[in-house]
Amino acid sequence: MAGRGLHIYAALVKNLRGVIYSSLESGAFKEKLSWLRKRFRYRNLGLTPYMSERYAGEVRPYVGSLLVGLEAPLGGLEGLVKAYREITGLSLGALEAYCYASVFVSPILVLGHECARELGPLTVGKVLVSHELTDKDYKLHMRIADYTVLDFYSWATTSAQAALKALASGEDIRPLLEERRERVEKDKRRYWRVIADEGRELVLYLDLLPLLAEKASPRELRELLDAHGELMPATLAIITAVVV
């Protein structure tokens, strides 16, 4: 067990409201953190190692009261994220946010509307809104996004485990990927209060599995399964990302 122990991991999973992701400049990032602190006083928001390092000065006043640094609950997560990066070409920050959110069974909170596009290659579905939301709207739909991750989790990770083995054997997993997309489309109904046909992105549905199916060779997947077979499914949930 890496990090701070199973008991700390369990407590974090229970209390985590979301995993922070952003690429904003320092001043804009601090404004978003201030907004979050006023509205989420009693739940934790997680910082991946990348985010903790990138925004070290900005996050320091909030660590302990709002933010908590996340550590890998199992050895090998850092190496697995780097391997995913080599295969997909995605940024370390985006992949780390997705993988840590998956391992900690949590949605992502994207700070900055412009940062949503950086998660584009992982995005398999979107909820758009056509009007500005109230604080009450945000709180409600962040809770709904949390339910989405939890409700999908067991099925999505088990499905991913079967898909990885099939891909490593050179099998076609298009029916399985289509099933994941169909479930995402049905899940959007949860957001009926605000969803619109056009507008800005409020919720993204993220899934790394289609990218791995497209870009990884069977040999690469066999090697990853040999090295990280017990961990990989936990990093391949369907994750929601709320854009604020």
Stockholm file with secondary structure:
# STOCKHOLM 1.0

chainA/1-244         MAGRGLHIYAALVKNLRGVIYSSLESGAFKEKLSWLRKRFRYRNLGLTPYMSERYAGEVRPYVGSLLVGLEAPLGGLEGLVKAYREITGLSLGALEAYCYASVFVSPILVLGHECARELGPLTVGKVLVSHELTDKDYKLHMRIADYTVLDFYSWATTSAQAALKALASGEDIRPLLEERRERVEKDKRRYWRVIADEGRELVLYLDLLPLLAEKASPRELRELLDAHGELMPATLAIITAVVV
#=GR chainA/1-244 SS CCTTCHHHHHHHHHHEEEEEECCCCHHHHHHHHHHHHHHCSSSEEEECHHHHHHTHHHHGGGBTTTEEECCCSSTTHHHHHHHHHHHHCCCHHHHHHHHHHHHTTCCEEECSGGGGGGGGGGEEEEEEESSCCCHHHHHHHHHHHHHHHHHHHHHHHHHHHHHHHHHHTTCCCHHHHHHHHHHHHHHGGGGTTTCBSSSEEEEEEECSHHHHHHHCCHHHHHHHHHHHTTTGGGGCCCEEEEEC
#=GC SS_cons         CCTTCHHHHHHHHHHEEEEEECCCCHHHHHHHHHHHHHHCSSSEEEECHHHHHHTHHHHGGGBTTTEEECCCSSTTHHHHHHHHHHHHCCCHHHHHHHHHHHHTTCCEEECSGGGGGGGGGGEEEEEEESSCCCHHHHHHHHHHHHHHHHHHHHHHHHHHHHHHHHHHTTCCCHHHHHHHHHHHHHHGGGGTTTCBSSSEEEEEEECSHHHHHHHCCHHHHHHHHHHHTTTGGGGCCCEEEEEC
//
